[in-house]
Amino acid sequence: MENSTVEKYCLYCYSDGHFPSECTMEEMADFCAKFEVEGGRAATLEQAKAQLMAYFPTLERWKK
C-alpha cells in the first residue's frame, strides 16, 4: 500500500488497504456527528451533521 493513499484518508475511511465500510456520505456524517459534539466542535448533532455534510465533499473519498 502506498503511503500517499494512506495519507489521503482517515482511519474510518481507509484501513488495511481498503475502505472498511461501504457507506454513503450521509451515513458517515451520522456516524461522525457524535464525535464532533463530544469534541466540542459542534453544539448539537444536527449542527455537527450539517458541518460534516459541507466538509466531506472536499475530501478525496467523497469528491464527485
LOPAPA-964103 format. One record per residue (C-alpha): residue number from 1; chain; x, y, z. Coordinates in Angstrom, 1 decimal, m for minus. Layout:
<rs>
(r NUM "A" (X Y Z))
...
</rs>
This chain:
<rs>
(r 1 "A" (0.0 0.0 0.0))
(r 2 "A" (1.3 3.4 m0.9))
(r 3 "A" (1.8 6.0 1.8))
(r 4 "A" (0.2 8.6 m0.4))
(r 5 "A" (m3.1 6.6 m0.3))
(r 6 "A" (m3.0 6.2 3.5))
(r 7 "A" (m2.4 9.9 3.9))
(r 8 "A" (m5.4 10.8 1.9))
(r 9 "A" (m7.9 9.1 4.2))
(r 10 "A" (m8.6 8.9 7.9))
(r 11 "A" (m8.7 5.6 9.7))
(r 12 "A" (m12.5 5.5 9.5))
(r 13 "A" (m12.4 5.8 5.7))
(r 14 "A" (m9.4 3.6 4.8))
(r 15 "A" (m7.7 0.9 6.8))
(r 16 "A" (m5.6 m2.2 5.9))
(r 17 "A" (m5.6 m1.4 2.2))
(r 18 "A" (m9.4 m0.9 1.7))
(r 19 "A" (m12.4 1.1 2.7))
(r 20 "A" (m13.7 m0.9 5.8))
(r 21 "A" (m17.3 0.3 5.4))
(r 22 "A" (m19.2 0.9 2.3))
(r 23 "A" (m21.4 3.7 3.3))
(r 24 "A" (m22.9 6.9 1.9))
(r 25 "A" (m21.5 10.3 2.8))
(r 26 "A" (m24.7 10.9 4.9))
(r 27 "A" (m24.2 7.7 6.8))
(r 28 "A" (m20.6 8.7 7.5))
(r 29 "A" (m21.8 12.1 8.7))
(r 30 "A" (m24.3 10.4 11.0))
(r 31 "A" (m21.5 8.2 12.4))
(r 32 "A" (m19.1 11.1 12.9))
(r 33 "A" (m21.5 13.7 14.3))
(r 34 "A" (m21.4 12.4 17.9))
(r 35 "A" (m17.6 12.8 17.9))
(r 36 "A" (m17.9 16.4 16.8))
(r 37 "A" (m20.3 17.1 19.6))
(r 38 "A" (m18.1 15.2 22.2))
(r 39 "A" (m15.1 17.1 21.0))
(r 40 "A" (m16.8 20.5 21.3))
(r 41 "A" (m16.6 21.3 17.6))
(r 42 "A" (m20.4 21.4 17.4))
(r 43 "A" (m23.2 22.1 19.9))
(r 44 "A" (m25.8 19.7 18.6))
(r 45 "A" (m25.9 16.5 16.4))
(r 46 "A" (m27.8 18.5 13.8))
(r 47 "A" (m25.2 21.2 13.7))
(r 48 "A" (m22.4 18.6 13.5))
(r 49 "A" (m24.0 16.8 10.7))
(r 50 "A" (m24.6 20.0 8.7))
(r 51 "A" (m20.9 20.9 9.2))
(r 52 "A" (m19.8 17.4 8.1))
(r 53 "A" (m22.0 17.4 5.1))
(r 54 "A" (m20.5 20.7 4.0))
(r 55 "A" (m16.9 19.5 4.7))
(r 56 "A" (m17.0 15.9 3.4))
(r 57 "A" (m17.4 16.8 m0.3))
(r 58 "A" (m14.0 18.5 m0.1))
(r 59 "A" (m12.3 15.2 0.9))
(r 60 "A" (m10.9 12.8 m1.7))
(r 61 "A" (m13.3 9.9 m0.8))
(r 62 "A" (m16.4 12.0 m1.4))
(r 63 "A" (m15.4 14.2 m4.3))
(r 64 "A" (m17.6 13.7 m7.2))
</rs>
